[in-house]
Amino acid sequence: MQQHEEESLRLKKLVADLSLDKAMLQDVLAKKN
């Protein structure tokens, strides 16, 4: 069970990082226009 929880946390962290990257990218694109 411990293994599964760690995997879940890692996935959540990955998704959070991706969301952050996407938000930053949109911010940069918005400033260019």
Summary of the structure (lengths in Angstrom):
residues: 33
radius of gyration: 14.5
end to end distance: 48.4
largest distance: 48.4
contacts: 59
relative contact order: 0.11
helix: 94%
strand: 0%
